């Protein structure tokens, strides 16, 4: 799992570039050291050969030139103790042994010896008429020494790399973050907040991101157009239906009162009322996605007004609210219908008593909880019941059209909130979390 501090595309790109350069420097530096040692090894062997021949005939310390790969060379009759690594086949030792052989010195093996915290080079050498001995010397000279100018150069290189990496990563992730924020805002609110424009002139976004933004813009425009047309269609059909329904009701009520037609008149009136409530639900569903959210409302007053419409005693319908709770950029009628739908749903499909609670969460959110004594939603059924006209099996014989929770969900999404369900002990809760400021 990636640590949270690196869980962003920008930091990953910068880190990848730093690691790539660090790997390149290590590989290039290693190859440079190997090439340096391979070039210097024959010169070291040539300068060391005359003194080494004398030392092999009369063992003594040898003075090594300052540019050598080893220093403090000594002659031993037996190899020193410690951990040893055979490096005979490495490029520099091969050139070193080959040059010694040209001067009549036979060298069979080259080892790296790790002893007493030091790294030393061991070479077994002999002349044609002498006994093999071991030549050792400090191997630190085979590696480049760290100089202050290297520190300054490395620091400058890191600063330049950091600036270039940041610029490169920001040019890529900046437009991507802008695109993500725009898409997220559209997904949260259900409405597009202005057009998204990523172009070569306005940003240095890569062409792939520009193509993605153009495709998303086209999709969002098409969805918004479809939503407007759907809302107009539903509103128009619902409005036009109310006129003939009113005339049918009026005609039925004007029929002569008699025992023969009383049942027919009651049936006509009942069905007209049902159709009228259905068209009202259609209009309410359309209004939830179309009204302008530009009012400041008091959630406490709206909740009190919603409860008053049910005319139930406090023992069946209770309200727990603070003194005042203001919500910005909202619509009073829309919020009231949201509360009414939740209470109506709890009474019909849950069980009395129903409790409504309003509270402020932190500094930026309001929490509306409507709880009932019913069994709650079936496992995994929340998503299905939030769709328009969806109804649970237990609700088939109850009045309603399956639009209540759909309207609630649409309203909460438009307000930038979140709708959730929970079972707390024997009571089922519907929670609507709404941002106070948007």
Secondary structure, DSSP 8 states (H G I E B T S, - for coil): ---GGG-SHHHHHHHHHHHHHHHHHHHHHHHHHHHHHHHHHHHHHHHHHHHHHHHHHS---B---TT-S-EEEEEESS--SSEEEE-TTSHHHHHHHHHHHHTT-EEEEEEEEEETTEEEEEEEEE-TTS--EEEEEEGGGGS----HHHHHHHHHHHHHHHHHHHHHHHHHHHHHHHHHHHHHHHHHHSS--S-----TTT----HHHHHHHHHHHHHHHHHHHHHHHHHHHHHHHHHHHHHHHHHHHHHHHTS---HHHHHHHHHHHHHHHHHHHHHHHHHHHHHHHHS---EEEEHHHHHHHHHHTT---TTTEEEE--S--EEEEE-HHHHHHHHHHHHHHHHHHS-S-EEEEEEEETTTEEEEEEEESS----TT-HHHHTSTT---GGGTTSS--S-HHHHHHHHHHHTT-EEEEEEETTEEEEEEEEES--
